Amino acid sequence: MKIITGPALAAVVGGVLLSGCVPRIEVATPKEPITINMNVKIEHEIHIKVDKDVENMLKNRSDLF
């Protein structure tokens, strides 16, 4: 029986050690539904500029609206 030494022994030992390391990627769906909580508060202001004549007419004629 011949004994393996040197680089050949390192290659055999390295091959045996690396054969146990197999990368594994697993993609699985979650068991619970995904919930997204969006607490959003939206505020806005509308500014309307009117001509002086229109402003006076709106003040004097309240029956328009």
N, C-alpha and C positions, 0 to 999 in steps of 0.2 A: 504494500500500500504506500502510495506517494503522499507526502504531507505538503499542503499548499502553503506557501509563505509569500511575504512581500506584497506587491501590488495586486496580485491575483486574489490573495486572502482578503484584502481590503475591499475589492470589488464584490466578492461573494458576500461578505458580511454586510456591506452597504446595500446590496440588492435585497437581501433578506429583510433588513430593517425597513427599507423604503417600501417593500411590497405590502406592509401592513398599513401604510398611510395612503388611503384612497380618498381623494376629495369627494365630498357629497354635497349637493345643493338640493334643498327641498323647498318647494313652493306650496303653501297650504293656505286655504281660505280661513278667515277667523270664524270661531264658533258663535260669537255674538255679533249682531249687526253693528255697523259703524254709525255712530251718532256724531253730528256736528252741531255744536251749540254756538249760535251766532247771536250774541246780544248786541244789537246795533240800534242806536237811536239816531234817527234822521230828523233834523230840524232845518227849516228853510224860511227865508223871508223874501217877500216879493215887494220891491219898491217900484212904484209907478210915478213917473214924472209927467205932469200934464201942463198944458199951456195955461196961463193965467185966466184967459177967457173961459176955458172949459172948467177950470176950478171954480170960478165965480158962478157959472151956470149951474154946477152941481150943488153949490151952497144955496142958491136962490130957488132952485126948482127941485125940491126934495121928492116930488112925485114921479121923477124919472125912473127911480129904482125902487 
